[in-house]
Amino acid sequence: MDTAFGIIAYVGALALTAVGSLLLAIFVALRARALPGAMLLVAFLSGVALWSAAQAAPALLGTGAAPFTTAIIAISPLSAAAFVHLVFGYALSPSARQVAVASYALAGFAGLVGLVFGVGEVILWRSFPGFFVPSIVGWGVLGLAGALSLAGHLRLFRLMTVQTGAPREQARAVFASSALGLVALSGFAFPALGIDAYPWPVLLLPLYSVALVYGIVRHRFMAADMWAQRGLVWLLLLAGAGAASALIAALPLALAGRPAGFLATWSALAATLLLGLALLTPLKRLVDRFVFPGGRLTESDVAHWRDRLAEAADEVQLAALANAMLRERLALPPDGPVLTVQGDAVTLIGWDDAPLPTRHLAERFAGLVGEATRRNAASQQMVNAEREARLAEIGALAATVAHDLRNPLGIITMAATQAPAEVRAEIGEQVGRMNHLITDILDYARAWVVAPRVVALEALVARHRVEAQFPPGMNIEADPAALDRVLANLIDNARSLGTKVALFAEPGPAAIIDICDNGPGIAADIRESLFQPFVSRRPGGTGLGLAIVRRIMEAHGGTVSLVERPGWSTCFRLTFGVQP
């Protein structure tokens, strides 16, 4: 490693650490400055960036970098004091203020002594054009910085032993990253300790930034939204890609040596720069795809999305499908940004801080979801219009049929008055069934127009003499006659099939009424079509009772559904629209 490539690797490691620490500091300052300890972390990370730059300068500039390097090393205890302050503050230590004051006082004094008396010099060492070696004063300054850092790590270790869950993982992540940093720093002491070997521990220093990023992003040491976390990772990976491309591009120049003459040198540097840019372009594209997947949009994507969204039958299915597609496309977590659908309105929530290409993709996708909602609404309007037209035709036909049937039924009833009692009873029962069927057909076919008003549930239930549980004084906003018909249909059905019937009601923005029985339940083969005309759960039924209930509830802006309730075999739930 005692070659030009070894020096490039040394400088590259320090440069990557400096850039990574600086990006971390910017990230915390912009995204988490309001959090306790945020600015302390910014100060500490800025100190790490300066330290890295100060150690890299002699390898680039030789002994001429001595003033800058020694000045930065002289004030390095201040960064260690900020780290101690951060750790004790994070641990909510009652002595945090006293420890912080003492740490800053010692660090300030040590820095002042170092600036006045000098902390060391930059010397030629092995193949390095310059390497910092501390003096006696420098050892004292660096020893104090090390002692402060050790105090912070001991406090972190203690926190790890007493905390559980997320706080423990956070402390462990930061402890591990800082411990790795301390190991890497040992390489700077090789010349002063007489170790005649390449300072390989310094090459581990970039892993310090990576480990610290992992602690922040994985364990959320500093709270931030998902886009900020991804942006941080993108910046660090891009910095790594830039460093890698620079190292690879500079390798031929390092191996061949500096060419003679100004023009040759300029040409070699220009070629190196162009090669670095050429290498950086695919690396950046790779980083973009890794951190922000799915950002490139094509016409085939749009066509595929339209086809998928057309599969949703209603608003709920459309919202669920749209969010699932976005999560799949952009690798979003379940608790990440979402898309909501309410009527024709499609809203993006949590996308404001997303990168522009990602946000553009989400907005384009939201536009397609909006198209799907309008298409579904238009389709539903056509279905409703067609159904209303068909029901109007059926209603007119039913009225004619009812008139034509009831007249002969009246004649049959009158003619049967002279028949024997048994025959008269049988004719009366069958005529009654026919009249009931005619009434149900008319009720189903009619256009239900309701006039809702406040109805006292207690009085309504009393008419049907059914066991009930609901809050005293509960009211329902509904058409009294229509609601009475609904309850009559459901309660009569329940009584014909079970030995016990009960009504449960709950108020709310959308009030509900449950009518339950302990009968045989609903057969599996009719559960899906239970509310369709001429589907009956009891022998001898017309099959129109539940269909009429559904029509009346739709006229109220509500629904009827089959639900589960402990202790009951069958429960029908009436859900009313938002109550005033």
C-alpha positions in Angstrom: 0.0 0.0 0.0 3.1 2.3 0.1 2.3 3.6 -3.4 0.5 6.4 -5.0 -2.6 4.2 -4.9 -2.3 3.9 -1.2 -2.2 7.6 -0.8 -5.2 8.0 -3.0 -7.1 5.4 -1.0 -6.1 7.2 2.2 -7.3 10.6 0.9 -10.4 9.0 -0.6 -11.4 7.5 2.7 -11.0 10.8 4.5 -12.8 12.7 1.7 -15.7 10.3 1.8 -15.9 10.5 5.6 -15.9 14.3 5.4 -18.6 14.5 2.7 -20.8 11.9 4.5 -20.5 13.6 7.9 -21.3 17.0 6.3 -24.3 15.6 4.5 -25.5 14.1 7.7 -25.1 17.4 9.5 -27.1 19.2 6.7 -29.8 16.5 6.9 -30.3 16.8 10.6 -30.2 20.7 10.4 -32.9 20.7 7.8 -35.1 17.8 8.8 -34.8 17.5 12.6 -33.6 20.8 13.9 -36.7 21.1 16.2 -35.8 17.9 18.1 -33.9 17.9 21.3 -30.1 17.5 20.7 -30.4 18.1 16.9 -28.0 21.0 16.8 -25.5 19.2 19.1 -25.4 16.3 16.6 -24.9 18.9 13.8 -21.9 20.3 15.7 -20.4 16.9 16.3 -20.8 15.8 12.7 -19.4 19.1 11.4 -16.4 18.5 13.7 -15.9 15.0 12.2 -16.0 16.5 8.7 -13.4 19.2 9.6 -11.2 16.6 11.3 -11.3 14.4 8.2 -10.4 17.3 6.0 -7.6 18.4 8.3 -6.0 14.9 8.2 -6.4 14.6 4.4 -4.8 18.0 3.7 -1.2 17.0 4.5 -1.4 14.0 2.2 -2.5 16.3 -0.6 -0.5 19.5 0.1 2.4 18.3 2.1 3.9 20.4 4.9 2.1 23.5 3.5 -1.1 22.2 5.1 0.4 22.4 8.6 -1.4 25.7 9.7 -4.9 24.4 8.8 -4.3 20.9 10.1 -2.9 21.9 13.5 -5.6 24.5 14.0 -8.4 22.1 13.4 -6.8 19.4 15.6 -6.3 22.0 18.4 -10.1 22.6 18.6 -11.1 19.0 18.1 -12.0 18.6 21.8 -15.0 20.8 21.2 -16.6 18.2 18.9 -16.0 15.6 21.6 -17.6 17.8 24.2 -20.7 18.2 21.8 -20.8 14.4 21.6 -20.8 14.1 25.4 -23.5 16.7 25.7 -25.6 14.9 23.1 -25.3 11.5 24.8 -26.1 12.8 28.3 -29.0 14.8 27.0 -30.4 11.8 25.0 -30.1 9.7 28.1 -32.1 12.3 30.1 -29.4 12.3 32.7 -30.2 14.7 35.6 -26.5 15.8 35.5 -26.5 16.6 31.8 -26.2 20.3 32.2 -23.3 20.1 34.7 -21.5 17.5 32.5 -22.0 19.7 29.4 -20.6 22.8 31.1 -17.6 20.9 32.5 -16.9 19.3 29.1 -17.1 22.6 27.1 -14.9 24.3 29.7 -12.2 21.6 29.5 -12.5 21.4 25.7 -12.3 25.2 25.4 -9.2 25.4 27.6 -7.5 22.6 25.8 -8.2 24.2 22.4 -6.8 27.5 23.6 -3.7 25.8 24.9 -3.3 23.9 21.6 -3.7 27.1 19.5 -1.2 29.0 21.6 1.5 26.4 22.1 0.9 24.2 19.0 -0.3 20.7 18.9 2.4 19.2 16.6 3.8 19.3 13.1 3.4 17.9 9.6 6.3 15.6 8.6 7.3 13.4 5.6 6.4 9.9 6.5 6.9 6.8 4.4 5.5 7.7 0.9 3.2 10.3 2.3 4.1 13.9 1.4 2.8 15.0 4.8 1.4 13.4 7.9 0.5 15.0 11.2 2.5 14.0 14.3 1.4 15.4 17.7 3.7 17.2 20.2 3.5 16.8 24.0 0.8 19.5 24.0 -0.9 17.8 21.1 -1.0 14.5 22.9 -2.6 16.3 25.8 -5.2 17.9 23.6 -6.0 14.6 21.8 -6.0 12.8 25.1 -8.6 15.1 26.4 -10.7 14.6 23.3 -10.3 10.9 23.7 -11.3 11.0 27.3 -14.4 13.0 26.5 -15.3 10.6 23.8 -14.8 7.7 26.2 -17.1 9.3 28.7 -19.8 9.6 26.1 -19.4 6.0 25.1 -19.5 4.7 28.7 -22.8 6.6 29.1 -24.1 5.1 25.9 -23.1 1.6 27.2 -24.8 2.2 30.5 -27.9 3.3 28.6 -27.8 0.1 26.5 -27.8 -2.0 29.7 -30.8 -0.3 31.4 -33.1 0.5 28.4 -35.3 -1.8 26.4 -36.9 -1.8 23.0 -36.3 1.1 20.5 -34.2 3.3 22.9 -31.8 0.4 23.5 -31.5 -0.3 19.8 -30.9 3.4 19.1 -28.1 3.6 21.7 -26.6 0.4 20.5 -26.5 1.7 16.9 -24.8 5.0 17.8 -22.4 3.2 20.2 -21.3 0.8 17.5 -20.8 3.5 14.9 -18.7 5.6 17.3 -16.7 2.7 18.5 -15.9 1.9 14.8 -14.8 5.5 14.5 -12.4 5.2 17.4 -10.8 2.1 15.9 -10.3 4.0 12.6 -8.7 7.0 14.4 -6.0 4.8 15.7 -4.3 4.8 12.3 -3.4 8.5 12.7 -1.2 7.6 15.6 1.1 5.2 13.7 3.9 7.7 13.0 3.9 9.1 16.5 4.0 5.6 18.0 6.8 4.5 15.7 4.6 1.9 13.9 6.2 1.6 10.5 3.2 0.4 8.6 0.5 1.7 6.3 -2.3 3.4 8.4 -4.9 0.9 7.3 -7.4 1.6 10.2 -8.0 5.0 8.5 -9.6 3.1 5.6 -12.4 2.0 8.0 -13.4 5.6 8.7 -16.0 5.8 5.9 -17.9 2.9 7.6 -18.4 5.2 10.6 -20.7 7.5 8.5 -22.4 4.5 7.1 -23.0 3.0 10.6 -24.2 6.3 11.9 -26.6 6.6 8.9 -27.9 3.1 9.7 -28.5 4.1 13.3 -30.4 7.2 12.2 -32.5 5.6 9.4 -33.0 2.1 10.8 -33.6 2.9 14.4 -34.8 6.5 14.0 -32.4 8.1 16.4 -33.5 11.4 15.0 -37.2 11.3 13.9 -37.7 12.2 10.2 -40.1 11.4 7.5 -39.5 8.6 5.0 -38.6 10.9 2.1 -35.9 12.6 4.3 -34.5 9.3 5.3 -34.4 8.1 1.7 -32.9 11.4 0.6 -30.1 11.0 3.2 -29.3 7.5 2.0 -29.3 8.8 -1.6 -26.9 11.6 -0.8 -24.5 9.3 0.9 -24.6 6.6 -1.8 -24.1 9.3 -4.4 -21.1 10.6 -2.5 -19.8 7.1 -2.4 -20.4 6.7 -6.1 -18.6 10.0 -6.8 -15.6 8.9 -4.7 -15.5 5.5 -6.4 -15.6 7.0 -9.9 -12.9 9.5 -8.9 -10.6 6.8 -7.5 -11.1 4.6 -10.6 -10.6 7.5 -13.0 -7.4 8.6 -11.1 -5.9 5.1 -11.0 -4.2 5.3 -14.4 -2.7 8.7 -13.6 -1.5 7.4 -10.2 0.1 4.3 -11.7 1.7 6.1 -14.7 2.9 9.1 -12.7 2.5 12.8 -13.4 3.4 13.6 -17.1 6.0 16.2 -17.9 4.9 19.6 -19.2 1.9 21.8 -18.6 -0.1 20.7 -21.6 0.5 17.0 -20.9 -0.5 17.5 -17.3 -3.6 19.5 -18.2 -4.6 16.9 -20.8 -4.1 14.0 -18.3 -6.2 15.8 -15.7 -9.0 16.6 -18.2 -9.0 13.0 -19.4 -9.3 11.9 -15.8 -12.2 14.3 -15.1 -14.1 13.1 -18.2 -13.5 9.5 -17.3 -14.8 10.2 -13.8 -17.9 11.9 -15.1 -18.5 9.0 -17.5 -18.2 6.5 -14.7 -20.4 8.6 -12.4 -23.4 8.7 -14.8 -24.3 5.0 -14.6 -23.4 4.9 -10.9 -25.9 7.7 -10.2 -28.5 6.0 -12.3 -28.0 2.9 -10.2 -28.2 4.9 -7.0 -31.5 6.5 -8.2 -33.0 3.1 -9.0 -31.9 1.7 -5.6 -33.2 4.5 -3.4 -36.2 5.7 -5.4 -37.3 2.7 -7.5 -40.0 3.0 -10.1 -39.4 6.6 -10.9 -39.2 6.3 -14.7 -42.6 6.4 -16.4 -43.4 5.0 -19.8 -46.6 4.9 -21.9 -46.8 1.1 -21.4 -46.8 1.8 -17.6 -49.8 4.2 -18.1 -51.7 1.7 -20.2 -51.0 -1.1 -17.6 -52.2 1.2 -14.8 -55.4 2.0 -16.6 -56.2 -1.6 -17.2 -55.5 -2.5 -13.5 -57.5 0.3 -12.1 -60.5 -0.6 -14.4 -60.8 -3.8 -12.3 -62.0 -1.9 -9.2 -65.8 -2.0 -8.9 -66.3 0.7 -6.3 -64.5 3.5 -4.4 -63.2 1.3 -1.6 -61.7 -1.3 -4.0 -60.2 1.5 -6.1 -58.4 3.2 -3.2 -57.1 -0.2 -1.9 -55.9 -1.2 -5.4 -54.3 2.2 -6.1 -52.4 2.2 -2.8 -51.2 -1.4 -3.4 -50.0 -0.5 -6.9 -48.1 2.6 -5.6 -46.5 0.6 -2.8 -45.4 -2.1 -5.2 -44.1 0.4 -7.8 -42.1 2.7 -5.4 -41.3 0.1 -2.7 -43.2 2.1 0.0 -43.7 0.8 3.5 -47.3 0.1 4.7 -47.3 3.2 6.9 -45.9 5.4 4.1 -47.6 8.1 2.0 -51.0 7.2 0.7 -53.6 8.1 -1.9 -57.3 8.6 -0.8 -60.4 8.5 -2.9 -63.6 10.3 -1.9 -66.1 10.6 -4.6 -64.4 12.3 -7.6 -61.7 13.7 -5.4 -58.3 11.9 -5.3 -55.8 13.3 -2.7 -52.1 12.5 -2.2 -51.2 12.5 1.5 -47.6 12.5 2.6 -46.0 13.2 -0.8 -45.1 16.9 -0.3 -41.4 16.2 0.5 -41.0 13.5 -2.1 -38.4 14.1 -4.8 -39.8 15.8 -7.9 -39.6 12.8 -10.2 -41.3 10.6 -7.6 -44.0 13.2 -6.8 -44.6 13.6 -10.6 -45.2 9.9 -10.9 -47.6 9.9 -8.0 -49.5 12.9 -9.4 -49.7 11.2 -12.8 -51.0 8.0 -11.1 -53.5 10.1 -9.1 -54.8 11.5 -12.4 -55.4 8.0 -13.7 -57.2 7.1 -10.4 -59.4 10.2 -10.9 -60.2 9.0 -14.4 -61.2 5.6 -13.0 -63.4 7.2 -10.4 -65.2 9.3 -13.0 -65.5 6.3 -15.2 -67.0 4.2 -12.4 -69.4 7.1 -11.5 -70.6 7.4 -15.1 -71.0 3.6 -15.3 -73.0 3.6 -12.0 -75.2 6.4 -13.2 -76.0 4.4 -16.4 -76.7 1.3 -14.3 -79.0 3.3 -12.0 -80.7 5.0 -14.8 -81.3 1.7 -16.6 -82.5 0.1 -13.3 -84.9 3.0 -12.6 -86.3 2.7 -16.2 -86.7 -1.0 -15.8 -88.3 -0.6 -12.4 -90.7 2.0 -13.9 -91.7 -0.4 -16.6 -92.1 -3.2 -14.0 -94.1 -0.9 -11.8 -96.5 0.0 -14.6 -96.8 -3.7 -15.6 -97.2 -4.7 -11.9 -100.0 -2.1 -11.4 -101.8 -3.4 -14.4 -101.3 -7.1 -13.4 -102.4 -6.3 -9.8 -105.6 -4.7 -11.0 -106.3 -7.5 -13.3 -105.6 -10.1 -10.7 -107.3 -8.5 -7.7 -110.6 -8.2 -9.5 -110.9 -12.0 -10.2 -109.6 -12.7 -6.7 -112.4 -10.6 -5.3 -114.9 -12.6 -7.4 -113.4 -15.9 -6.2 -113.7 -14.8 -2.6 -117.3 -13.8 -3.0 -118.2 -17.0 -4.9 -116.6 -19.1 -2.1 -119.0 -17.8 0.5 -121.4 -20.6 -0.4 -118.8 -23.3 -0.3 -118.2 -25.7 2.6 -116.2 -24.2 5.5 -113.1 -26.3 4.7 -113.1 -25.3 1.1 -113.8 -21.7 2.0 -110.9 -21.6 4.4 -108.5 -23.1 1.8 -109.6 -20.6 -0.8 -109.3 -17.7 1.7 -105.7 -18.8 2.5 -104.6 -19.0 -1.1 -106.3 -15.7 -2.0 -104.5 -14.2 0.9 -101.2 -15.5 -0.4 -101.9 -14.1 -3.8 -102.8 -10.7 -2.4 -99.6 -10.7 -0.3 -97.5 -11.5 -3.4 -99.3 -8.8 -5.4 -98.6 -6.2 -2.6 -94.9 -7.2 -2.4 -94.5 -6.9 -6.2 -96.1 -3.5 -6.1 -93.9 -2.4 -3.2 -90.7 -3.7 -4.9 -91.5 -2.1 -8.2 -92.6 1.3 -6.9 -90.2 4.2 -6.8 -89.6 4.7 -3.1 -89.7 8.4 -2.3 -89.1 8.9 1.4 -89.7 11.9 3.6 -87.3 11.5 6.6 -88.0 13.1 10.0 -87.1 12.4 13.5 -88.6 9.1 14.7 -88.5 8.0 18.4 -87.1 4.4 18.2 -88.8 3.4 21.5 -92.3 4.0 20.1 -91.4 2.3 16.8 -90.1 -0.8 18.6 -93.1 -0.9 20.9 -95.5 -1.5 17.9 -93.6 -4.6 17.0 -93.3 -6.0 20.5 -89.7 -7.2 20.2 -86.9 -7.5 22.8 -84.7 -4.5 22.3 -81.4 -2.9 23.5 -80.6 0.7 22.7 -79.8 4.0 24.5 -82.8 5.7 26.1 -84.3 8.5 24.0 -82.6 7.3 20.8 -84.0 8.8 17.6 -83.6 7.9 14.0 -83.9 10.3 11.0 -86.1 8.2 8.7 -89.5 8.0 6.9 -91.7 6.5 9.7 -93.9 4.4 7.4 -91.0 3.1 5.3 -89.0 2.3 8.4 -92.0 0.5 9.9 -92.3 -1.6 6.7 -88.6 -2.5 6.9 -88.8 -3.6 10.6 -92.0 -5.5 9.9 -90.4 -7.5 7.0 -87.2 -8.3 9.1 -89.0 -9.1 12.3 -91.7 -11.2 10.7 -89.0 -13.2 8.8 -87.0 -13.7 12.1 -90.0 -14.9 14.0 -90.9 -17.4 11.3 -87.5 -19.0 11.6 -86.4 -18.6 15.2 -87.7 -18.9 18.7 -85.9 -15.7 19.9 -85.8 -12.3 18.2 -84.0 -9.2 19.4 -83.3 -5.6 18.1 -80.1 -3.8 18.9 -79.5 -0.1 18.0 -76.5 2.2 18.3 -76.5 6.0 17.6 -73.7 7.8 15.8 -72.9 9.7 12.7 -74.2 6.7 10.9 -76.8 5.0 13.2 -77.3 1.2 13.0 -80.1 -1.2 13.9 -79.5 -4.9 14.1 -82.4 -7.4 13.9 -81.2 -10.9 15.1 -82.7 -14.3 15.5 -81.6 -17.8 16.7 -83.0 -19.6 13.7 -81.1 -22.0 11.4 -79.1 -19.2 9.8 -78.5 -18.4 6.1 -77.8 -21.2 3.7 -74.4 -20.8 2.0 -75.8 -21.0 -1.5 -78.0 -17.9 -1.1 -75.8 -15.6 1.0 -74.4 -13.7 -2.0 -77.8 -13.2 -3.6 -79.9 -12.8 -0.4 -81.1 -9.3 -1.3 -82.0 -10.1 -4.9 -85.7 -10.4 -5.9 -87.3 -13.9 -5.5 -84.6 -15.2 -3.2 -86.2 -16.4 0.1 -84.7 -18.0 3.3 -88.1 -19.4 4.4 -90.5 -21.9 2.8 -93.5 -20.2 1.3 -91.9 -16.8 1.2 -92.3 -14.5 -1.9 -88.6 -13.8 -2.0 -89.3 -10.0 -2.2 -89.2 -9.0 1.5 -85.4 -8.5 1.8 -85.3 -7.0 -1.7 -87.9 -4.4 -0.6 -85.9 -3.7 2.6 -82.8 -3.0 0.4 -84.8 -0.6 -1.9 -86.2 1.3 1.1 -82.7 1.6 2.8 -81.2 2.8 -0.5 -83.9 5.5 -0.7 -82.7 6.6 2.8 -79.1 6.7 1.6 -78.3 3.7 3.8 -77.6 0.0 3.4 -78.8 -3.4 4.7 -76.3 -6.2 5.2 -75.8 -9.5 6.9 -73.4 -9.3 9.9 -72.1 -11.5 12.7 -73.2 -10.9 16.3 -72.1 -13.3 19.2 -74.9 -15.5 20.4 -77.1 -15.1 17.3 -77.3 -17.2 14.2 -78.6 -14.5 11.9 -78.3 -10.7 12.1 -79.4 -8.1 9.6 -77.9 -4.6 10.0 -79.6 -1.4 8.9 -77.1 1.4 8.4 -78.5 4.8 8.0 -76.8 7.8 6.4 -75.1 10.5 8.5 -77.7 11.6 11.1 -78.2 15.4 11.6 
